[in-house]
Amino acid sequence: MTTSTKWAIRSVVLTALAITLWLCGPRAAAVLAARFARVDEQSPLVALDRVGFAAAPAWMDRPLLLAVAAALSPWLADEVPILDEGTAGRLRDGLLTVPWVASAALQREFPDRFRIEVELRRPVLAVRAADGSPLCLVDAEARMLPWVDSRLPVTRLFADGGWRTSMTVVPGALAEDARVRCAAAIAVEWRDELAPLVPECPELVEVDATNLGERWAVGPSYPEIRVALRRRDGASVVFAYGHPVDSPLLRVPVRTKANVLCNVLGKYPGLDGLVAGDLRFAVRWLDHVQPRPAGVRDPNENWKDLGPR
């Protein structure tokens, strides 16, 4: 096999994300980390040469980029004959074993280049056990992805109502825990439907699906879904949210919840001074707002304190 019949894999185009990544074998993640360290000292930010994203999307922060690069790089270490169907097929199949990869396709670009089109799974939620230990990330379908520290909203697997406090994590598989699937759907609904309707919308910090199926007989004051939003000072404010996305029961429309949140922000900018509220009541929303009394410990230091016992 002569050199002219070989080619080095040089580019990966993530079609779903419209970005380009150059990976150069197992050292790609290390090179990325080194480049990032230098980028911090540079202005303006420029496209990374040979290893890096030309235009990374907003959701792919530095930890996610490095994690994806580290997962992909072992499959991009070797040279492949451009007409070798078997080797090309094994490369494609190998990329599909990476949990981050939803689909992969190879295209030849003669005389000496292969174009690999990869669609990545976008994480929407971080899953933690009841004790706070990290379990995994999940995408919109609740497919489990390797843990990466991020600012994604979190769901915690509390034991109340007979739930388990953890789950078996198999990267690439669908999460079986109903709370995780439900929380992922809420995270997507918040990001895509509710947040765009609210100017300066607070960050979604946590989704609590512990009362899913109304396992606690506590009445309408404690709905199936609660969400925690980030207050301007960094603390959390807990809001009743209602039924899950796929519920057969009547749900409060997303636009109604967005209007209520706008009203709350109008009276309490940045959610200052609040510990709890309810997004389900379009008219009497103010009756359900709970300011923190002066000198009283913020119950959201452990936000489940706001739930009935």
N, C-alpha and C positions, 0 to 999 in steps of 0.2 A: 504494500500500500504506500504510494508516494505522497509526498507532502501536498502536491497539487490536488490530490483527491480527498484531502481532509479539510475541514474548516472548524474554526472555534466558534462556539455559541457565544454571540456577543450581545444580543439584545432580547429583552422580553417586553412585549407590549401588552399592557393590561387593558384590553379593549373596553371592558365595562367601566373603567375609570379614566380612560383617555390619558394615561401617563406611560412613561417609558422608563424601564429599569435595566441597567447594564450590570450583569453579575459575572464575576470571573472566578468561579470555583469556590472551594471551601473557605477561602480567605475573604469572601465578599462581606460577611457581617463585620469582621474585624476592620476591614478597610472603611466600611461605612461609618463605624464608630469613630475611627480616627479622623475621617473627613468631617464628621459632625463637630468634633472637638475644635477643628480649625474654623468651621463655618461660624461658630459663635463669635469669633474675633473678626469676621468679615462683614462688610456692608457695601452694597446690598447683597442679599443671598443670591448665589449663582447656581446654575445647574451643575451637578457633580459630574465629573468626567469619568467615564467608563464604569464607575460603581456608584449608583445613586439614582434618585428620582429626578427626572427633568422638571416635573411639575406635580409634586405630591398633592393629593386631594386633602381637603381640610380635615377629614376624619382620620387620616393616617398620620398620627403624630410620630415623634421619634421612636418611642418604645415599640410601637406597632411595626414601623418600617424595619427596624432592626430584627424583630422577631420573624417577620416574613422573609427577609433576606437570608437569615440564618437557616430557615426551613427549606428554602428553595436552592440555596447554593450547592449542597452536595450533589444535586442532580445535574448541575451545570459545570461539572469539573472536567469532563473528558472531551476529546475531539471525536467527531462522528463523521463517517463518510457520507457525503451528501446524497448518494444514491442507495444507501443501506436502509431499506424499509424496516427490517427487523430491529435494528438498533434505534432508529427514530421512533418506532412504535413503543419500544421499552422505555425510552425517555419520556414520551407522553404519558404512558401508564405510571411511570414513577412519579411524575409531577402530580398526578391525580391522587396519589397516596398522601400528599401533603394536606392536612386538614384545612389550611387556608385556601386551597384551590378548589373552586367550584367546577371549572371546566378548563381544558387545555387543548390547543390545536397547533399543529406545526405546518408551516409553509416554506417551500424551498424558494430561495432567491439566488439563482445562478449568477456568477459561477461559484461563490464561496461563502454563502451566508444562509442561515436558517432563521426564520422568523417564528417566534413562539408567542401565540396569543393566549393569555391567561386571564381568566376572570376570578377575582378574589372574593371571598366571603367577608362581608363587613360586619364586625361585631357591634352589637347594640346594647349589651347588658353584661355586667360582671356578676358572677354567682359566688356567694360566700356561704360557708357553713354557719351554724348558729353561733359558734364561738368566734366568728370573724375570720377564720382561716380561709385563704383563697381556694376556690375549686376550679373554675374555668370561666371563659367568656362564651357567649352564645350569639349567633346571628339572628336575623328576623324569623327564621324558621325554628329557632331554638336548637340549632346544630352546635354541638360543643366544639370550642376552639381552645388552644392552649392558653393558659393564664398569662396575661401581660398587665403590668401595672398601668392604669389609665384613669381618665376622668369619666368613664362611662357610668351611667346610673347602676346601682347595685340592687340585688335582691338577696335577702338572707333567709336561710332555711330554718326558721324557728320551729320548735317542737309542738307548739300549741295546737290543740284540736286533733292530736294523734299523728301529726306529720312527723316524718323523720328529720333529723337535724343535719343530714348530709345526703349525698347521692354518689353513685358510681360514675366516674368521669371517664369517657372513652372519646378522645378527640376525633372529630369527624362524624360521630354518631349523633342521633337526635336525643335530646334530653327527655327522659321519661317522666320526670317530676312535673305534675300539672302546674305547680306554682311557677316554675321556671318558664314554661311555654307561655303562660298567661302574662307574666311580667315582661317577657320579651315583646309581646304584642302591644302592651301598654307603652313601653319605651318607644316603639316605632310610631304609635299613634301620637304620642306627645311630640316627638321630633318632627313628624311630617305634617300633622294636621293642627294641633293645638298651638304649639310654640310660634308658628308663623303668624298667628292671629293676635299675638300679645306683644306690643312694643316692649323692648327690654325685658323679655320673659325670663323669670328666674330659672336657674339651672335645675333640671331634674336630678336629684341626688339618689333617691331610693324608691323602689316600688315594693309595697308590702302586700303580698297575696296570701297571707296566713289564714285569713277568714274566707278563702275561696270555697264556694259551696255553702257559705254561712255555717261553718262548723261550730262557731260559737253562737249560742242562742242569746244574742245581746241586743237584738232589734236594729232598726235602721240607723241608729247613731254610729254603728261600727260596720261599714259596708264591706263588700268582698275585697275591694281594692282601696288602698290608701297610698298616697304619694308624699314624699318629703322633698321640699324645694329649698334651695340654698338662699338663706337670708343675706342681706348685704354685708353683715358682719361675719359671714362664714358659717353661722349656725344653721340648723335645719328647722323648717316650719312644716308641720304635718297637715295635709288636707285630705278629707274624705273625697274619693273619686267616683265610686259607684261600682257597677258590674263590669266584668271583663269584656274584652272586645267581642268574643264569640258567644256571649250570653244569649239564651233564648228570651230572657226577660227584657223589658223595656229599659233602654239606656238613656240617660241624659245626653242630649246631643253635644258633640265636641264644641260647637260654636257657643252653646250656653255656658259651658265650663270656662271657655276663653273669656267671655264677657264678664263672668263673675270674677275671674282673676284680674281682669283689667280694673274692675271696680275696687277690688281689695287693694291693688297697687296704687290706685288713685287716692285712697284714704291712708294707706300705709306704704309710702314709697320704699322700695327695696325690701318690703315685708318687715320693716323695722318694728321691733317691739312685739311681734307676733310669735305665738308658739303653735297655733292650730287654726284651722278654718274648714270650710266645706264648699266644694265647687259645684254642688248639685242644686243649689237653691237660687234661682234667678232673681227672685223678689226679696226674700228675707235673708239674703246672704250675710248681712251685717249681724244678725242674731247669732250666727254660728262662728263668728270670729272670736278667737281667744287671745287677748293681749296678755303679756307676762306681767304680773303684779310686781311692783318695785320691791327689790330685796329678796325675791323668791328665786330659787334655783331653776334654771331653764330645764324643763322636763325632757327636752329633746337631746340632752346629753346621753340619754338612753330613750330614744323616741317611742319605744313601745310602752313607756310609762303612761302615755296618753290613751292607751287601750284599756277597756274595762277588765277587771279581775274579779 
